[in-house]
Amino acid sequence: MTAAERAYAYMKERIIRGELVGGERLSEGQICAALELSRTPVHEAFLRLEAERLLTLSSRQGAVVTAIPPGEARDVLEMRGALERTAAARVVADRVDPARITAALRSPLGYQREALDGDDLNAYVVADCDFHGAVISLSGNRIAAHFYDLLRDRQLRLFHQVFTVGGLKPDEALDEHEDLARLLAAHDGAGYLTVLERHLARHQGVL
């Protein structure tokens, strides 16, 4: 990992986890000191984060962590829901092998359970995103999987907010994931959509 990549990964992870909150000011010198780096790679990292809309750079205020825009939670959940509904319908219509479905979803569910037992919120949130990504991948729709990947950073940041500020209970979300996995393996499309809508509404309701 280059110096610029180190600075980028360090700041991005802290923004996504909510350790650096929207509106907080950052200085290149601050990051240089924390990582023992020169200004050039840190400046490159700032520019990259600005391109991803995680930082806002200006001559007057310097670098400011970009706040989650009003309505973004609704937009992200709406798009994720659209992708997942379509994916689940295709999995059911194509009669994807139940053993394959169970195998694909077992890993993220297991990681979520381990993270919950270990009180590791970051690992839990990552596994949460991986679960829904696995559902979409099972459909075989590579374009849908690509669009889901584009939403990943925004989802991770929102989910950290959901489980900290919002107060959503991780054990309840995991129970719903286990229901979703069981219903998809049973090719119960209607049941899957019912639980998915409740799952999305629960997230939306706390944001």
ZAVO-220800 format. One record per residue (C-alpha): residue in three letters; chain; x, y, z. Coordinates in nm, 4 decimals, padded with zeros to 6 digits. Each point is the difference from the previous one (the first is absolute). Layout:
BEGIN
{resn = ala	chain = A	u = X	v = Y	w = Z}
...
This chain:
BEGIN
{resn = met	chain = A	u = 00.0000	v = 00.0000	w = 00.0000}
{resn = thr	chain = A	u = 00.1391	v = 00.3399	w = -00.1008}
{resn = ala	chain = A	u = 00.0112	v = 00.2948	w = 00.2387}
{resn = ala	chain = A	u = -00.2934	v = 00.1629	w = -00.1810}
{resn = glu	chain = A	u = -00.2018	v = -00.3223	w = 00.0223}
{resn = arg	chain = A	u = 00.0742	v = -00.0254	w = 00.3730}
{resn = ala	chain = A	u = -00.1236	v = 00.3545	w = 00.0607}
{resn = tyr	chain = A	u = -00.3060	v = -00.0603	w = -00.2179}
{resn = ala	chain = A	u = -00.0924	v = -00.3285	w = 00.1724}
{resn = tyr	chain = A	u = 00.0553	v = 00.1495	w = 00.3468}
{resn = met	chain = A	u = -00.2278	v = 00.2982	w = -00.0566}
{resn = lys	chain = A	u = -00.2622	v = -00.1848	w = -00.2001}
{resn = glu	chain = A	u = -00.0428	v = -00.2673	w = 00.2647}
{resn = arg	chain = A	u = -00.0370	v = 00.2596	w = 00.2744}
{resn = ile	chain = A	u = -00.2591	v = 00.1949	w = -00.2029}
{resn = ile	chain = A	u = -00.2013	v = -00.3117	w = -00.0826}
{resn = arg	chain = A	u = 00.0070	v = -00.1173	w = 00.3627}
{resn = gly	chain = A	u = -00.1203	v = 00.3410	w = 00.1164}
{resn = glu	chain = A	u = 00.3182	v = 00.0743	w = 00.1946}
{resn = leu	chain = A	u = 00.0361	v = 00.3091	w = -00.2181}
{resn = val	chain = A	u = -00.3434	v = 00.1601	w = -00.0145}
{resn = gly	chain = A	u = -00.1575	v = 00.2226	w = -00.2615}
{resn = gly	chain = A	u = 00.1149	v = 00.3604	w = 00.0359}
{resn = glu	chain = A	u = 00.3226	v = -00.0895	w = 00.1802}
{resn = arg	chain = A	u = 00.3058	v = 00.1838	w = -00.1288}
{resn = leu	chain = A	u = 00.3206	v = -00.1818	w = -00.0875}
{resn = ser	chain = A	u = 00.3453	v = 00.1317	w = -00.0745}
{resn = glu	chain = A	u = 00.2690	v = -00.1654	w = -00.2047}
{resn = gly	chain = A	u = 00.2418	v = 00.0630	w = 00.2861}
{resn = gln	chain = A	u = -00.2269	v = -00.1891	w = 00.2383}
{resn = ile	chain = A	u = 00.0000	v = -00.3101	w = -00.2209}
{resn = cys	chain = A	u = 00.3717	v = 00.0329	w = -00.0742}
{resn = ala	chain = A	u = 00.0747	v = -00.0064	w = 00.3706}
{resn = ala	chain = A	u = -00.2333	v = -00.2924	w = 00.0707}
{resn = leu	chain = A	u = 00.1474	v = -00.2175	w = -00.2751}
{resn = glu	chain = A	u = 00.3537	v = 00.1460	w = -00.0089}
{resn = leu	chain = A	u = -00.0321	v = 00.0874	w = -00.3673}
{resn = ser	chain = A	u = 00.1014	v = 00.2960	w = -00.2140}
{resn = arg	chain = A	u = -00.2611	v = 00.2401	w = -00.1357}
{resn = thr	chain = A	u = 00.0051	v = -00.1206	w = -00.3609}
{resn = pro	chain = A	u = -00.1620	v = -00.3447	w = 00.0529}
{resn = val	chain = A	u = -00.2448	v = 00.1456	w = 00.2523}
{resn = his	chain = A	u = -00.1019	v = 00.2686	w = -00.2496}
{resn = glu	chain = A	u = -00.0529	v = -00.2702	w = -00.2638}
{resn = ala	chain = A	u = -00.2230	v = -00.1880	w = 00.2443}
{resn = phe	chain = A	u = -00.2017	v = 00.3156	w = 00.0704}
{resn = leu	chain = A	u = -00.0616	v = 00.0481	w = -00.3726}
{resn = arg	chain = A	u = -00.1102	v = -00.3614	w = -00.0408}
{resn = leu	chain = A	u = -00.2423	v = 00.0276	w = 00.2915}
{resn = glu	chain = A	u = -00.1364	v = 00.3226	w = -00.1461}
{resn = ala	chain = A	u = -00.0647	v = -00.1815	w = -00.3287}
{resn = glu	chain = A	u = -00.1977	v = -00.2592	w = 00.1958}
{resn = arg	chain = A	u = -00.1936	v = 00.2793	w = 00.1750}
{resn = leu	chain = A	u = 00.1223	v = -00.0991	w = 00.3440}
{resn = leu	chain = A	u = 00.1989	v = 00.3226	w = 00.0418}
{resn = thr	chain = A	u = -00.0764	v = 00.3541	w = -00.1129}
{resn = leu	chain = A	u = 00.3041	v = 00.2132	w = -00.0781}
{resn = ser	chain = A	u = -00.0068	v = 00.3783	w = -00.0179}
{resn = ser	chain = A	u = 00.2554	v = 00.2804	w = 00.0190}
{resn = arg	chain = A	u = -00.1863	v = 00.1576	w = 00.2921}
{resn = gln	chain = A	u = -00.0831	v = -00.2945	w = 00.2250}
{resn = gly	chain = A	u = 00.2589	v = -00.2518	w = -00.1112}
{resn = ala	chain = A	u = -00.1135	v = -00.3630	w = 00.0255}
{resn = val	chain = A	u = -00.3377	v = -00.0760	w = 00.1564}
{resn = val	chain = A	u = -00.1565	v = -00.3440	w = 00.0364}
{resn = thr	chain = A	u = -00.3033	v = -00.0038	w = -00.2266}
{resn = ala	chain = A	u = -00.3215	v = -00.0556	w = 00.1940}
{resn = ile	chain = A	u = -00.2439	v = -00.2661	w = -00.1182}
{resn = pro	chain = A	u = -00.2404	v = 00.2026	w = -00.2153}
{resn = pro	chain = A	u = -00.3676	v = 00.0201	w = 00.0997}
{resn = gly	chain = A	u = -00.1906	v = -00.2719	w = -00.1761}
{resn = glu	chain = A	u = 00.3048	v = -00.2148	w = -00.0786}
{resn = ala	chain = A	u = -00.1136	v = -00.2778	w = 00.2322}
{resn = arg	chain = A	u = -00.3295	v = -00.0230	w = -00.1830}
{resn = asp	chain = A	u = 00.1739	v = 00.0061	w = -00.3388}
{resn = val	chain = A	u = 00.2504	v = -00.2696	w = 00.0922}
{resn = leu	chain = A	u = -00.2576	v = -00.2309	w = 00.1564}
{resn = glu	chain = A	u = -00.2349	v = 00.0537	w = -00.2939}
{resn = met	chain = A	u = 00.2686	v = -00.0997	w = -00.2510}
{resn = arg	chain = A	u = 00.1188	v = -00.2945	w = 00.2077}
{resn = gly	chain = A	u = -00.3576	v = -00.1191	w = 00.0345}
{resn = ala	chain = A	u = -00.0567	v = 00.0216	w = -00.3744}
{resn = leu	chain = A	u = 00.3148	v = -00.2010	w = -00.0713}
{resn = glu	chain = A	u = -00.0786	v = -00.2637	w = 00.2602}
{resn = arg	chain = A	u = -00.3653	v = -00.0454	w = -00.0957}
{resn = thr	chain = A	u = 00.1014	v = -00.0597	w = -00.3612}
{resn = ala	chain = A	u = 00.2813	v = -00.2335	w = 00.1014}
{resn = ala	chain = A	u = -00.2190	v = -00.2076	w = 00.2309}
{resn = ala	chain = A	u = -00.2686	v = -00.0299	w = -00.2690}
{resn = arg	chain = A	u = 00.2581	v = -00.1309	w = -00.2473}
{resn = val	chain = A	u = 00.1433	v = -00.2481	w = 00.2515}
{resn = val	chain = A	u = -00.3509	v = -00.1365	w = 00.0585}
{resn = ala	chain = A	u = -00.0965	v = 00.0003	w = -00.3690}
{resn = asp	chain = A	u = 00.3236	v = -00.1750	w = -00.1012}
{resn = arg	chain = A	u = -00.0408	v = -00.2555	w = 00.2815}
{resn = val	chain = A	u = 00.3570	v = 00.0501	w = 00.1145}
{resn = asp	chain = A	u = 00.1208	v = -00.3066	w = 00.1912}
{resn = pro	chain = A	u = -00.1033	v = 00.0388	w = 00.3677}
{resn = ala	chain = A	u = 00.3333	v = -00.1477	w = 00.1107}
{resn = arg	chain = A	u = 00.1827	v = 00.2677	w = -00.1962}
{resn = ile	chain = A	u = -00.2164	v = 00.2732	w = 00.1574}
{resn = thr	chain = A	u = 00.0619	v = -00.1320	w = 00.3497}
{resn = ala	chain = A	u = 00.3747	v = -00.0296	w = -00.0613}
{resn = ala	chain = A	u = 00.0268	v = 00.3543	w = -00.1401}
{resn = leu	chain = A	u = -00.1867	v = 00.1558	w = 00.2936}
{resn = arg	chain = A	u = 00.1492	v = -00.2136	w = 00.2764}
{resn = ser	chain = A	u = 00.3288	v = 00.1912	w = 00.0062}
{resn = pro	chain = A	u = -00.1322	v = 00.3564	w = 00.0464}
{resn = leu	chain = A	u = -00.2552	v = -00.1266	w = 00.2512}
{resn = gly	chain = A	u = 00.2765	v = -00.1730	w = 00.1931}
{resn = tyr	chain = A	u = 00.2163	v = 00.3116	w = -00.0017}
{resn = gln	chain = A	u = -00.2941	v = 00.2046	w = 00.1236}
{resn = arg	chain = A	u = -00.0609	v = -00.2418	w = 00.2854}
{resn = glu	chain = A	u = 00.3692	v = 00.0031	w = 00.0971}
{resn = ala	chain = A	u = 00.0107	v = 00.3803	w = -00.0151}
{resn = leu	chain = A	u = -00.3157	v = 00.0275	w = 00.2097}
{resn = asp	chain = A	u = 00.1364	v = -00.2401	w = 00.2612}
{resn = gly	chain = A	u = 00.3303	v = 00.1908	w = 00.0038}
{resn = asp	chain = A	u = -00.1657	v = 00.3415	w = 00.0124}
{resn = asp	chain = A	u = 00.1876	v = 00.1009	w = -00.3177}
{resn = leu	chain = A	u = -00.2288	v = 00.2511	w = -00.1692}
{resn = asn	chain = A	u = 00.2311	v = 00.0664	w = -00.2946}
{resn = ala	chain = A	u = 00.0261	v = -00.3692	w = -00.0899}
{resn = tyr	chain = A	u = -00.3759	v = -00.0359	w = 00.0439}
{resn = val	chain = A	u = -00.0770	v = 00.2863	w = -00.2377}
{resn = val	chain = A	u = 00.2391	v = -00.1372	w = -00.2634}
{resn = ala	chain = A	u = -00.1584	v = -00.3449	w = 00.0243}
{resn = asp	chain = A	u = -00.3466	v = 00.1606	w = -00.0215}
{resn = cys	chain = A	u = 00.0904	v = 00.1555	w = -00.3356}
{resn = asp	chain = A	u = 00.1615	v = -00.3262	w = -00.1131}
{resn = phe	chain = A	u = -00.3212	v = -00.1922	w = 00.0709}
{resn = his	chain = A	u = -00.2115	v = 00.2159	w = -00.2300}
{resn = gly	chain = A	u = 00.2792	v = 00.0042	w = -00.2568}
{resn = ala	chain = A	u = 00.0014	v = -00.3802	w = 00.0018}
{resn = val	chain = A	u = -00.3753	v = -00.0071	w = -00.0699}
{resn = ile	chain = A	u = 00.0495	v = 00.2254	w = -00.2998}
{resn = ser	chain = A	u = 00.2962	v = -00.2065	w = -00.1242}
{resn = leu	chain = A	u = -00.2105	v = -00.3163	w = 00.0138}
{resn = ser	chain = A	u = -00.2238	v = 00.1478	w = -00.2697}
{resn = gly	chain = A	u = 00.2879	v = -00.0084	w = -00.2473}
{resn = asn	chain = A	u = -00.0745	v = 00.3601	w = -00.0998}
{resn = arg	chain = A	u = 00.3482	v = 00.1535	w = -00.0212}
{resn = ile	chain = A	u = -00.1344	v = 00.3474	w = -00.0705}
{resn = ala	chain = A	u = -00.2096	v = -00.0098	w = 00.3172}
{resn = ala	chain = A	u = 00.3054	v = -00.1199	w = 00.1946}
{resn = his	chain = A	u = 00.2018	v = 00.2900	w = -00.1425}
{resn = phe	chain = A	u = -00.2632	v = 00.2556	w = 00.1020}
{resn = tyr	chain = A	u = -00.0135	v = -00.1525	w = 00.3476}
{resn = asp	chain = A	u = 00.3767	v = 00.0414	w = 00.0328}
{resn = leu	chain = A	u = -00.0393	v = 00.3687	w = -00.0879}
{resn = leu	chain = A	u = -00.2338	v = 00.0376	w = 00.2988}
{resn = arg	chain = A	u = 00.2295	v = -00.1837	w = 00.2408}
{resn = asp	chain = A	u = 00.1821	v = 00.2922	w = 00.1652}
{resn = arg	chain = A	u = -00.3224	v = 00.1953	w = 00.0458}
{resn = gln	chain = A	u = -00.1677	v = -00.3058	w = 00.1501}
{resn = leu	chain = A	u = 00.2851	v = -00.0634	w = 00.2413}
{resn = arg	chain = A	u = -00.0093	v = 00.3602	w = 00.1214}
{resn = leu	chain = A	u = -00.3776	v = -00.0029	w = 00.0362}
{resn = phe	chain = A	u = -00.0025	v = -00.3337	w = 00.1803}
{resn = his	chain = A	u = 00.2525	v = 00.1209	w = 00.2557}
{resn = gln	chain = A	u = -00.2403	v = 00.2864	w = 00.0654}
{resn = val	chain = A	u = -00.2992	v = -00.2349	w = 00.0158}
{resn = phe	chain = A	u = 00.1599	v = -00.2223	w = 00.2635}
{resn = thr	chain = A	u = 00.1505	v = 00.2802	w = 00.2101}
{resn = val	chain = A	u = -00.1974	v = 00.3247	w = -00.0200}
{resn = gly	chain = A	u = -00.3181	v = -00.1627	w = -00.1338}
{resn = gly	chain = A	u = -00.0155	v = -00.2709	w = 00.2617}
{resn = leu	chain = A	u = -00.0918	v = -00.2870	w = -00.2333}
{resn = lys	chain = A	u = 00.0680	v = -00.3319	w = 00.1719}
{resn = pro	chain = A	u = 00.2522	v = -00.2185	w = -00.1851}
{resn = asp	chain = A	u = -00.1552	v = -00.3226	w = 00.1340}
{resn = glu	chain = A	u = -00.3366	v = 00.0899	w = -00.1547}
{resn = ala	chain = A	u = 00.1611	v = 00.0740	w = -00.3353}
{resn = leu	chain = A	u = 00.1887	v = -00.3302	w = 00.0125}
{resn = asp	chain = A	u = -00.3212	v = -00.1904	w = 00.0776}
{resn = glu	chain = A	u = -00.1542	v = 00.1528	w = -00.3120}
{resn = his	chain = A	u = 00.3046	v = -00.0968	w = -00.2070}
{resn = glu	chain = A	u = -00.0361	v = -00.3586	w = 00.1159}
{resn = asp	chain = A	u = -00.3672	v = 00.0090	w = -00.0988}
{resn = leu	chain = A	u = 00.0932	v = 00.1419	w = -00.3412}
{resn = ala	chain = A	u = 00.2575	v = -00.2754	w = -00.0570}
{resn = arg	chain = A	u = -00.2498	v = -00.2711	w = 00.0924}
{resn = leu	chain = A	u = -00.2752	v = 00.1420	w = -00.2210}
{resn = leu	chain = A	u = 00.2285	v = 00.0454	w = -00.3001}
{resn = ala	chain = A	u = 00.1274	v = -00.3581	w = 00.0288}
{resn = ala	chain = A	u = -00.3642	v = -00.1142	w = 00.0089}
{resn = his	chain = A	u = -00.0706	v = 00.2067	w = -00.3155}
{resn = asp	chain = A	u = -00.2689	v = 00.1867	w = 00.1938}
{resn = gly	chain = A	u = 00.0081	v = 00.3279	w = -00.1920}
{resn = ala	chain = A	u = -00.3077	v = 00.1510	w = 00.1661}
{resn = gly	chain = A	u = 00.1279	v = -00.0806	w = 00.3477}
{resn = tyr	chain = A	u = 00.3418	v = 00.1420	w = -00.0847}
{resn = leu	chain = A	u = -00.1490	v = 00.3301	w = -00.1166}
{resn = thr	chain = A	u = -00.2148	v = 00.0279	w = 00.3127}
{resn = val	chain = A	u = 00.3018	v = -00.0321	w = 00.2298}
{resn = leu	chain = A	u = 00.2138	v = 00.2219	w = -00.2242}
{resn = glu	chain = A	u = -00.2545	v = 00.2818	w = 00.0104}
{resn = arg	chain = A	u = -00.0139	v = -00.0216	w = 00.3785}
{resn = his	chain = A	u = 00.3800	v = -00.0068	w = 00.0143}
{resn = leu	chain = A	u = 00.0353	v = 00.3096	w = -00.2192}
{resn = ala	chain = A	u = -00.2767	v = 00.1845	w = 00.1838}
{resn = arg	chain = A	u = 00.1731	v = -00.0653	w = 00.3328}
{resn = his	chain = A	u = 00.3209	v = 00.1568	w = -00.1330}
{resn = gln	chain = A	u = -00.1854	v = 00.2915	w = -00.1557}
{resn = gly	chain = A	u = -00.1940	v = 00.0631	w = 00.3176}
{resn = val	chain = A	u = 00.3071	v = 00.0726	w = 00.2123}
{resn = leu	chain = A	u = 00.1709	v = 00.2371	w = -00.2460}
